[in-house]
Amino acid sequence: MAASTHTVTNQPPPLVGYDVYAADRALTEGVERHLDPALLDEATTELSELGRAAGSTQAREWGFEANENSPVLRTHDRYGHRIDEVDFHPAWDRLLGHAVSAGLTSAWSRPGGHLRRAAGFLVWTQAEAGHGCPLSMTHAAVPALRREPELAAFWEPLLTSRTYDPGLRPVAEKAGALFGMGMTEKQGGSDVRANTTRAEPLAEDGTYLLTGHKWFCSAPMSDGFLVLAQAPAGLSCFLVPRVLQDGTRNPFAIQRLKDKLGNRSNASSEVEFDGTWARRVGEEGRGVRTIIDMVAATRLDCVLGSAATMRQAVAQALHHAAHREAFGGLLADKPLMRNVLADLALESEAATTLALRLAAAYDDGSEAEQAFLRIAVPVAKYWVTKRCTAVAAEALECLGGNGYVEESGMPRLLRESPLNSLWEGSGNVQALDVLRAIGREPGALNAFLSEVGLARGADHRLDGAIKQLLTELADLDGIEGRARRLAERMALVLQGSLLLRFAPPEVADAFCASRLGGDWGHAFGTLPHTLDLGAVVERATPEV
């Protein structure tokens, strides 16, 4: 073998061996701001433990392994029996098991549960995002099941358990359970009222047999699913268990696994129902109304997941620039690179701050906060998930050619970045939902404007943006064609209000100057050069 031709120098060390939670000042300050002080010490200890695990070399390896070894579908056993099972790499089970044990499916019954879970979800999914799908659906199934107290009494302790218990067995024999969801069909997509899956009532009240399909069904190895089907009185919601009480498999034919752009550790499938036993949840004909609570909770997780992807992408870019030298100095000290990094950091902090505000509203539970969530969730889901791809792509570029190589982890973040904008309703669905809330629920708009107005007078650029927003809301001509523009304005005004109230002055000033004042270009790195960009970069850079 030939001798080494050079010595490797000027290569940043891997961003590992650090506390993902403690290194994120926007996140830690948000938790301190919203959480009951009596709970803060316990929560900080839990989140730092999770943060150190997420930042470990082991978790990084699990993430790579789970994505390099995609799930494998086994439709039949060696004897020809239909089994419809999916095999996962052991790294998937380790990631999912750690998340469940950390309480990432348990929020609904403990004080401050939603905020604590949101922070944990944001921290842990930076290690690997794909397994966040079953975590999210399991967490989100609880409010829908509570419409049937008998079902909730049985299932909720299993769904909120901190014991990860994989394998298809009767759930009565398990220490914990996971949940999935099946709404869309190939002919309808987001238009779920076009669903054709039929639900035929059985003699036992509330039980049915389903016949039909679901075009997207993620995490098919879950223990139960909430699905939509057409019952005699119209579209209804049903609970479909994978295994029946007597131990037999419920007909649940997995036709194939989706070959996806990203999210490759997670199994997304097409499934067929043929005489599949189901229990109705909620009233017949009220399926969308029943499942919407689950959808709203998963939409918040889309915001959290995108905030997590952004934070990890930006952290990698900041870490790289803080250690890489070029043209006579550190990249982070170069004025143009500092501008790019600061711009990315602003987008990340705004996303995190907004996501935590929504989680805190869930914990509050008051009528005013529920009204705020009705409009703030689709606004945030629309905008934050849209910004994720742009952030991931620009952060990758900060690493140069090294960022385009799989070992850096940046290509996986980029592939993952569009997912949350698609899942639980694409951009158009969210923007139209904002219009629906404005038109049907005046209290929701009032609650939103009241929240935004808490920072009124703090910055002339926010005041001007609020005025423009009110003008736009007063003009209903062609409103549907302007729905995306309106949702974007609402998101930026809300983020600006939050940052003015809670972020350091240099962060709020830079956000208002660029996002609200218009002193910004069309790409990252076009902030006004007169701002204190060094302080913005320093605040966001993770310490290892």
ABEGO torsion letter per residue (X at the ends): XBBBABBBBGBBBBBBGBBAAAABAAAAAAAAAABBAAAAAAAAAAAAAAAAAAABAAAAAAAAAAAABBBBBBABBAAGBBAGBBBBBAAAAAAAAAAAAAGAABAAABBGAAAAAAAAAAAAAAABAAAAAAAAAAAAAAAAAAABAAAAAAAAAAAABABBBBEBBBAAABABBBBBBBABBAAAEABAAABABBBBBBABBGBBBBBEBBABBBGAABABBBBBBBBAAEBBBBBBBABBAAGBBBBBBBABBBBBABGAABBBBBBBBBGBBBBBBEBBGAAAAAAAAAAAAAAAAAAAAAAAAAAAAAAAAAAAAAABBBGGBBAAABAAAAAAAAAAAAAAAAAAAAAAAAAAAAAAGBAAAAAAAAAAAAAAAAAAAAAAAAAAAAAAAAAEAAAABAAAGAAAAAAAAAAAAABGEBAAAAAAAAAAAAAABAAAAAAAAAAAAAABGABAAAAAAAAAAAAAAABABGAAAAAAAAAAAAAAAAAAAAAAAABBAAAAAAAAAAAAAGBBBABBGABBAABBAAAAAAAABBBX
